[in-house]
Amino acid sequence: SQTIHQWPATLVQPVGSPLSLECTVEGTSNPNLYWYRQAAGRGLQLLFYSVGIGQISSEVPQNLSASRPQDRQFILSSKKLLLSDSGFYLCADGDTQHGYTFGSGTRLTVV
Amino acid sequence: SQQGEEDPQALSIQEGENATMNCSYKTSINNLQWYRQNSGRGLVHLILIRSNEREKHSGRLRVTLDTSKKSSSLLITASRAADTASYFCATRGGSEKLVFGKGTKLTVNP
């Protein structure tokens, strides 16, 4: 079975600073990968998904970007963080026919 | 766009009681999935029910699906304090992505 690694677990960043969150997958090849954000007490908002290396689909236009430089690596970035970027960021892999496996998440607080 | 909506938003019960959560969705589906999220953690896949199934069981979990009403329910029997979590339903939102509802927060009191 696959394992999703996300780091860091928590992050406090000032407004205007850059961001890089990394997600790596073990135990599978050519996975579909997803970045979701969850605001406090809210549901999950899909930010980006990727079906292969270099292939990124953006769901929400904003100051975040994603990249997939390797088959099992998915990176979420920002050049300048906003207060509204605070939230719980979750990486997942899987497909709609069998379900997703999620990482343990990164709690980002922008101050 | 929001596809599934869970109801109620919050549910508090005593240990040993049954917990029922509902999910309504808007468009046709080929499956519906339920996930659990413990506080501050990632989501865990619980069960998937396909559109041609009406009921599915997994341990103390029972899921029903009514495609005519575009609704599903998740029943947890003989609840335990460890079942305290948020529960989400998810359906396909086009292409290869799942859309999640806002969740039901379940509290099981010892």
Contacts between the chains, C-beta under 8 A, distances in Angstrom:
chain1	res1	chain2	res2	distance
A	4	B	42	7.6
A	32	B	96	5.4
A	34	B	97	6.9
A	36	B	100	7.8
A	42	B	102	6.2
A	43	B	2	7.4
A	43	B	88	7.0
A	43	B	100	5.4
A	43	B	101	5.8
A	43	B	102	3.8
A	43	B	103	5.9
A	44	B	43	7.7
A	44	B	88	7.3
A	44	B	100	4.3
A	46	B	93	7.5
A	46	B	97	5.8
A	46	B	98	7.9
A	46	B	99	7.1
A	49	B	96	6.9
A	49	B	97	5.5
A	51	B	96	6.2
A	57	B	95	7.6
A	59	B	97	7.7
A	88	B	40	7.8
A	90	B	42	5.6
A	90	B	43	7.1
A	92	B	42	7.8
A	92	B	43	7.7
A	94	B	45	8.0
A	95	B	96	6.1
A	96	B	31	7.4
A	96	B	92	4.4
A	96	B	96	5.9
A	96	B	97	7.0
A	96	B	98	5.8
A	97	B	30	7.8
A	97	B	31	6.9
A	98	B	48	7.1
A	99	B	33	5.3
A	99	B	45	4.1
A	99	B	48	5.6
A	100	B	35	7.9
A	100	B	43	7.4
A	100	B	45	6.4
A	100	B	98	6.3
A	101	B	45	7.0
A	102	B	42	3.5
A	102	B	43	4.6
A	102	B	44	7.2
A	103	B	42	5.4
A	104	B	41	6.0
A	104	B	42	5.0
A	105	B	40	7.5
A	105	B	41	6.7
A	105	B	42	5.1
A	107	B	40	7.2
